[in-house]
Amino acid sequence: MTGGDSGVDANDTEAGDGKPDPAAAIDAQSAARREDLDDRIADYSAGDEQAGIPFVGAGPGDPRLLTVAGRELLADADLVVHAGSLVNSELLEAYCDGAELVNSVGKDLEELIPLMRDAYEEDREVVRLHSGDPAIYGAALEQMDALEREGVPTYIVPGVTSAFAASATLRTQLTLNEVANHVAFTRPQGKTLSADEDHISEFVGMGDVTTCIYLGTHAVRDTMERLLEDGHDPETPVAVVYHASWPDEDVIVGTIGTIADAVEDAGYRASALVVVGEAVTGAGYERSYLYGEWANRSDDADE
Ligand SMILES: C[S@@+](CC[C@H](N)C(=O)[O-])C[C@H]1O[C@@H](n2cnc3c(N)ncnc32)[C@H](O)[C@@H]1O
């Protein structure tokens, strides 16, 4: 939503000292969003070049897993604000030739928003580069809302999220007929999620869900212990894919009962994706309807 079509002045969201007030901007943008769909939803598709600052998904690590759209935007960029160590420096070197590079880690919105806004207003090409896909645990929307309230348009350019890189590395699918009918993208309890908001045990308990746990490398033991306490089968397959698609990628495969020791032995505390469920092994699935029994398909088949 642009500042212009929401009926709220950019100034309404500024703190008394003239600095942007991200919390007020988020409230105002949320209220406007509830009232009306953004006109740009009808005007543009994912992948279209648009006015404003693109929030680009860098993909999981390997520079070749960046989208073509993302690469073109980085090639034209004067300023790239990137997600620090989660974005492979090889990608920055290969595709951000000549751009000023700023690491967003350790900067709050009050610092990031004026940095991007001022550069945009000076007619510099600005790219905000997130790891994976910005829509998954990227905290992109709050930056976009704060920028929009400052009169700076924004949009998302999708990327390959780390769960998709992990499934490719594991040579499996996250959905598999009968054994993994659903996928959950989730994270464990901690500073951001309370125990009540941690649904990992519920997803695993559903039986046919592949549970992809982001931001949980440091908490593998706690998570597995909770699953055991809740009575889940200790033999349930679990994979921990560290740095999927990076040169130092590592894959640890085990079970709810064994994976914590293996991850601790390897010494990983961050930057891994934890996958729980039968999709890890890719075993036991049924032939799908998609490539079978064409002659007997009903008219309402939609796949
Ligand atoms: C702040 S979240 C960002 C997720 C990102 N937006 C995405 O779509 O992958 C960071 C978490 O993503 C996961 N992650 C990011 N890159 C990864 C990679 N290359 N391999 C495995 N996990 C990764 C880890 O669980 C890490 O703690």
The ligand as a Gaussian input file, in Angstrom:
#p B3LYP/6-31G(d) Opt

LIG

0 1
 C       15.933000     -15.806000       9.814000
 S       15.576000     -17.357000       9.109000
 C       15.522000     -16.913000       7.437000
 C       14.927000     -17.958000       6.545000
 C       14.982000     -17.576000       5.075000
 N       14.151000     -16.436000       4.821000
 C       14.596000     -18.727000       4.168000
 O       13.616000     -18.605000       3.429000
 O       15.305000     -19.740000       4.161000
 C       17.126000     -18.161000       9.285000
 C       16.980000     -19.666000       9.398000
 O       16.765000     -20.215000       8.112000
 C       17.421000     -21.449000       8.015000
 N       18.397000     -21.349000       6.934000
 C       18.711000     -20.254000       6.205000
 N       19.586000     -20.575000       5.242000
 C       19.819000     -21.899000       5.368000
 C       20.609000     -22.845000       4.643000
 N       21.333000     -22.487000       3.581000
 N       20.598000     -24.124000       5.054000
 C       19.850000     -24.518000       6.091000
 N       19.080000     -23.684000       6.798000
 C       19.063000     -22.397000       6.443000
 C       18.072000     -21.744000       9.350000
 O       17.137000     -22.504000      10.110000
 C       18.211000     -20.352000       9.924000
 O       18.189000     -20.371000      11.333000

